[in-house]
């Protein structure tokens, strides 16, 4: 695997919009995000077309691909952050110059629909990409410390690190109201299957990741530890939607070589709970002999760990769960 150079103070971060436009993010959130990154010593620049907006709150494929290429080609840029998620990142895949990216390796970080871009780039170039906060996430005034801690561990250090549950979590519209936050106590990891495994990290947002099935951009599942989460858009149908998306992944080539599964925290508006999730896992024979944990800090709630797609993780589950990122 190609590990991009770690971030250092003075490095330039380029903001791009592979899915939704930065124009739909409030000026105040953009201001806070930029200032927070600058206080860490980084320079923040914006791609030419990241504020462009069409009827789908995105932009032309050509604009998005051009911004991606420009960011990788610019020698001053050390990391590329995505604005936020969306629905159409997969439109870009056939137009990307993967050799250009491989010859100019650097950090790419985002989540949600960016799962598509990150996994495709890793599959085509062997470059480690990252699931972690969007640029817009940096505009969160409160409850950001855990995000920052794991961002630094993954993108500013070479050392392996354990992932510990956050003390609190939230699933509120912080971007609309930064003051009246709804903060919950975190109960920690949920153990679904015991066992021990080590493997290559693959995945992210499940419904987005599954759009790669049957394409040349789908990464191999052989020797993988899957990191999987999903947003709550399907609400009262979430559990059956998650079940069928997981089943579709199980039916992919090389799934029998998957080593373990890490499931991110679900949103509050969904119909799923521990009992339903355990039932889903227990009724799939393909999952019986691998360690599986849930309620991990990634997905569409806050806070978020940053983890390397294409990096290596270890999972040891007995009476408690121990999760480590070994290479990133």
C-alpha positions as CSV (number, residue, x, y, z in Angstrom):
1,X,0.0,0.0,0.0
2,X,1.1,3.6,-0.6
3,X,0.9,5.6,2.6
4,X,0.6,9.4,1.9
5,X,2.9,11.8,3.8
6,X,1.4,12.8,7.2
7,X,0.1,16.3,7.8
8,X,2.5,18.9,9.4
9,X,1.9,22.5,10.4
10,X,2.3,24.8,7.4
11,X,0.8,22.2,5.1
12,X,-1.9,23.3,2.6
13,X,-5.4,21.6,2.8
14,X,-7.5,21.9,-0.4
15,X,-11.3,21.7,0.0
16,X,-13.2,20.0,-2.9
17,X,-16.8,19.0,-3.4
18,X,-17.1,15.6,-5.1
19,X,-20.7,15.3,-4.0
20,X,-22.7,18.3,-2.6
21,X,-21.5,21.9,-3.1
22,X,-19.9,24.0,-0.3
23,X,-22.4,26.7,-1.2
24,X,-25.1,24.9,0.9
25,X,-23.0,25.1,4.0
26,X,-23.6,28.3,6.1
27,X,-20.9,31.0,5.9
28,X,-20.5,30.8,9.7
29,X,-19.7,27.0,9.6
30,X,-17.2,27.6,6.8
31,X,-15.6,30.4,8.8
32,X,-15.3,28.4,11.9
33,X,-13.9,25.4,10.0
34,X,-11.3,27.4,8.2
35,X,-10.2,29.3,11.4
36,X,-9.9,26.0,13.4
37,X,-7.7,24.4,10.8
38,X,-5.6,27.6,10.5
39,X,-5.1,27.6,14.3
40,X,-3.6,24.2,13.9
41,X,-1.1,25.7,11.5
42,X,-2.6,24.7,8.2
43,X,-3.3,26.8,5.2
44,X,-6.8,26.3,3.7
45,X,-7.6,26.8,0.0
46,X,-10.8,26.1,-1.9
47,X,-11.0,24.4,-5.3
48,X,-12.2,26.4,-8.3
49,X,-15.6,24.8,-8.5
50,X,-16.5,23.8,-4.9
51,X,-19.1,26.5,-4.6
52,X,-20.7,25.7,-7.9
53,X,-24.3,24.4,-7.5
54,X,-26.8,22.7,-9.9
55,X,-30.4,21.5,-9.4
56,X,-29.0,18.6,-7.3
57,X,-26.9,20.9,-5.1
58,X,-23.8,19.5,-6.7
59,X,-21.9,20.5,-9.9
60,X,-20.9,19.2,-13.3
61,X,-19.0,16.0,-13.3
62,X,-16.2,17.7,-15.3
63,X,-16.0,20.4,-12.6
64,X,-15.6,17.9,-9.8
65,X,-13.1,15.8,-11.6
66,X,-11.1,18.8,-12.6
67,X,-10.9,20.0,-8.9
68,X,-9.8,16.5,-7.8
69,X,-7.0,16.4,-10.4
70,X,-5.9,19.9,-9.7
71,X,-5.7,19.1,-5.9
72,X,-3.5,16.0,-6.5
73,X,-1.3,17.8,-9.0
74,X,-0.7,20.9,-6.9
75,X,2.7,20.3,-5.1
76,X,1.7,22.7,-2.3
77,X,-1.4,20.7,-1.3
78,X,-0.7,18.1,1.4
79,X,-4.3,17.0,2.1
80,X,-7.6,17.1,0.3
81,X,-10.8,17.5,2.4
82,X,-14.3,17.0,1.0
83,X,-17.0,19.6,1.8
84,X,-19.7,17.1,2.8
85,X,-21.5,14.0,1.5
86,X,-24.4,13.7,-1.0
87,X,-25.5,11.2,-3.6
88,X,-23.6,11.4,-6.9
89,X,-19.9,10.8,-6.3
90,X,-20.0,7.6,-8.4
91,X,-20.6,9.8,-11.5
92,X,-16.9,10.8,-11.3
93,X,-15.3,7.3,-11.3
94,X,-14.9,6.7,-15.1
95,X,-13.4,10.2,-15.7
96,X,-10.7,10.1,-13.0
97,X,-7.0,9.7,-14.0
98,X,-5.9,7.1,-11.4
99,X,-2.3,7.1,-12.7
100,X,-2.2,10.9,-11.9
101,X,-3.3,10.2,-8.4
102,X,-0.9,7.3,-7.9
103,X,2.0,9.5,-9.0
104,X,1.0,12.3,-6.7
105,X,-0.1,10.5,-3.5
106,X,-1.6,12.6,-0.7
107,X,-4.3,12.5,2.0
108,X,-7.9,12.4,0.9
109,X,-10.4,12.5,3.7
110,X,-14.2,12.5,4.0
111,X,-17.1,10.1,4.7
112,X,-20.7,9.2,3.7
113,X,-21.0,9.4,-0.2
114,X,-17.2,10.0,-0.3
115,X,-16.9,6.3,0.6
116,X,-17.3,5.6,-3.1
117,X,-14.4,7.9,-4.1
118,X,-12.1,6.8,-1.3
119,X,-12.5,3.0,-1.9
120,X,-12.3,3.3,-5.7
121,X,-9.1,5.3,-5.5
122,X,-7.6,2.8,-3.0
123,X,-8.7,-0.2,-5.2
124,X,-7.3,1.4,-8.4
125,X,-4.0,2.9,-7.0
126,X,-3.2,1.1,-3.7
127,X,-3.1,4.6,-2.1
128,X,-4.5,4.6,1.4
129,X,-7.4,7.1,1.7
130,X,-9.2,8.1,4.8
131,X,-12.7,8.1,6.3
132,X,-13.0,11.0,8.6
133,X,-14.5,14.5,9.2
134,X,-15.5,16.6,6.2
135,X,-14.3,20.1,6.0
136,X,-17.7,21.2,7.1
137,X,-17.4,19.0,10.3
138,X,-14.6,21.3,11.4
139,X,-17.2,24.0,11.7
140,X,-18.7,22.4,14.9
141,X,-18.1,24.7,17.8
142,X,-18.7,22.2,20.6
143,X,-18.1,18.4,21.1
144,X,-15.3,18.3,18.6
145,X,-12.4,17.2,20.8
146,X,-12.7,13.5,20.1
147,X,-12.8,14.2,16.4
148,X,-9.6,16.2,16.6
149,X,-7.9,13.5,18.8
150,X,-8.4,10.7,16.3
151,X,-7.7,13.0,13.3
152,X,-4.3,13.7,14.8
153,X,-3.6,10.1,15.6
154,X,-4.4,8.9,12.1
155,X,-3.2,11.8,9.9
156,X,-0.5,13.5,11.9
157,X,1.3,10.5,13.5
158,X,2.9,7.3,12.3
159,X,2.2,5.4,15.5
160,X,-0.4,2.6,15.8
161,X,-3.3,3.6,18.0
162,X,-6.2,1.9,19.9
163,X,-9.7,3.1,19.3
164,X,-11.6,3.8,22.5
165,X,-15.3,4.7,22.7
166,X,-16.0,8.4,23.1
167,X,-17.5,9.5,26.4
168,X,-20.5,11.2,24.8
169,X,-22.2,11.4,21.4
170,X,-24.8,13.4,19.6
171,X,-27.2,13.2,16.7
172,X,-28.5,16.7,16.5
173,X,-28.6,19.5,13.8
174,X,-25.6,21.3,15.3
175,X,-25.1,23.2,12.0
176,X,-28.4,24.9,12.6
177,X,-28.0,25.6,16.3
178,X,-24.5,25.5,17.8
179,X,-25.7,26.3,21.3
180,X,-28.6,24.0,22.2
181,X,-26.9,20.7,21.6
182,X,-28.4,17.4,22.6
183,X,-25.6,15.3,24.1
184,X,-25.9,11.6,25.1
185,X,-23.8,9.4,27.2
186,X,-22.0,6.8,25.2
187,X,-22.5,3.2,26.4
188,X,-19.4,2.0,24.5
189,X,-18.8,-0.8,22.0
190,X,-21.5,-3.5,21.5
191,X,-20.2,-7.0,21.2
192,X,-22.0,-9.1,18.6
193,X,-19.5,-11.9,17.9
194,X,-16.4,-12.9,19.7
195,X,-13.1,-13.7,18.1
196,X,-9.8,-12.3,16.9
197,X,-8.7,-10.9,13.6
198,X,-6.3,-8.7,11.7
199,X,-6.8,-7.4,8.2
200,X,-7.0,-4.6,5.6
201,X,-9.7,-1.9,6.3
202,X,-12.4,-1.6,3.6
203,X,-15.7,0.1,3.6
204,X,-17.4,3.1,5.1
205,X,-21.0,4.1,4.3
206,X,-22.7,0.8,3.4
207,X,-25.3,1.9,0.9
208,X,-22.6,4.0,-0.9
209,X,-20.0,1.3,-0.8
210,X,-22.5,-1.2,-2.3
211,X,-22.7,1.0,-5.4
212,X,-19.3,-0.3,-6.3
213,X,-20.5,-3.9,-6.6
214,X,-20.0,-5.3,-10.1
215,X,-17.7,-2.5,-11.1
216,X,-13.9,-2.3,-11.6
217,X,-13.7,0.0,-8.7
218,X,-14.9,-2.5,-6.1
219,X,-12.0,-3.4,-3.7
220,X,-11.2,-6.9,-2.9
221,X,-12.8,-8.3,0.3
222,X,-10.1,-10.9,0.8
223,X,-8.5,-10.6,4.3
224,X,-10.6,-7.5,5.0
225,X,-11.9,-6.0,8.2
226,X,-15.1,-4.2,7.1
227,X,-16.0,-0.8,8.6
228,X,-19.7,-0.4,7.9
229,X,-22.2,2.3,8.8
230,X,-25.4,3.7,7.3
231,X,-27.4,7.0,7.6
232,X,-30.9,7.1,8.9
233,X,-32.6,8.3,5.7
234,X,-34.9,5.2,5.6
235,X,-36.1,5.8,9.2
236,X,-38.7,3.2,10.1
237,X,-37.4,0.9,7.4
238,X,-33.8,1.2,8.4
239,X,-33.3,-2.3,9.9
240,X,-34.6,-4.1,6.8
241,X,-32.6,-1.8,4.5
242,X,-29.4,-2.4,6.5
243,X,-30.1,-6.1,6.4
244,X,-30.5,-6.3,2.7
245,X,-27.5,-4.1,2.0
246,X,-25.4,-6.3,4.3
247,X,-26.8,-9.4,2.6
248,X,-25.8,-8.0,-0.8
249,X,-22.2,-7.5,0.5
250,X,-22.1,-11.0,1.9
251,X,-22.9,-12.3,-1.6
252,X,-19.9,-10.7,-3.2
253,X,-16.8,-12.5,-4.3
254,X,-14.3,-13.2,-1.6
255,X,-16.6,-12.4,1.3
256,X,-15.8,-15.8,2.7
257,X,-12.3,-14.4,3.3
258,X,-13.5,-11.4,5.4
259,X,-11.9,-11.4,8.8
260,X,-14.2,-9.2,10.9
261,X,-16.7,-6.4,10.9
262,X,-16.8,-3.0,12.7
263,X,-20.3,-1.4,12.7
264,X,-20.6,2.4,13.2
265,X,-23.2,4.0,15.4
266,X,-26.7,4.3,14.0
267,X,-28.8,7.5,14.1
268,X,-31.6,8.0,16.6
269,X,-34.4,8.2,14.0
270,X,-34.0,4.6,12.9
271,X,-36.0,1.6,13.9
272,X,-32.9,-0.5,14.8
273,X,-31.7,-1.4,18.3
274,X,-29.2,-3.9,19.8
275,X,-31.8,-6.8,19.6
276,X,-32.5,-6.3,15.9
277,X,-28.9,-5.9,15.0
278,X,-28.0,-9.0,16.9
279,X,-30.8,-10.9,15.1
280,X,-29.5,-9.7,11.7
281,X,-26.0,-10.9,12.6
282,X,-27.1,-14.2,14.1
283,X,-29.3,-15.2,11.2
284,X,-26.5,-15.0,8.6
285,X,-24.4,-18.1,8.7
286,X,-21.5,-16.4,6.8
287,X,-20.9,-14.2,9.9
288,X,-20.8,-16.9,12.5
289,X,-17.0,-17.3,12.7
290,X,-15.8,-13.7,12.7
291,X,-15.5,-11.0,15.4
292,X,-18.1,-8.3,15.1
293,X,-18.7,-5.2,17.2
294,X,-21.1,-2.2,16.9
295,X,-21.7,1.3,18.2
296,X,-18.2,2.5,17.1
297,X,-17.6,6.2,16.6
298,X,-18.1,6.6,12.9
299,X,-21.1,7.2,10.7
300,X,-23.7,9.9,10.6
301,X,-23.5,10.9,14.3
302,X,-20.9,12.8,16.2
303,X,-18.0,12.2,17.1
304,X,-16.1,10.5,14.3
305,X,-12.8,8.6,14.3
306,X,-10.5,9.0,11.3
307,X,-9.5,5.6,9.9
308,X,-7.4,4.5,6.9
309,X,-9.1,2.7,4.0
310,X,-6.4,0.3,2.9
311,X,-4.7,0.4,6.2
312,X,-4.5,-2.4,8.7
313,X,-6.6,-3.0,11.8
314,X,-6.8,-5.6,14.5
315,X,-9.8,-6.7,16.5
316,X,-9.9,-8.8,19.6
317,X,-13.3,-9.5,21.1
318,X,-13.9,-11.6,24.2
319,X,-15.6,-10.1,27.3
320,X,-14.5,-6.7,26.0
321,X,-13.5,-5.4,22.6
322,X,-10.1,-4.1,21.7
323,X,-9.7,-2.3,18.3
324,X,-6.4,-1.0,17.0
325,X,-5.3,0.7,13.8
326,X,-1.9,-0.7,13.0
327,X,-0.9,0.9,9.8
328,X,-2.2,4.1,8.3
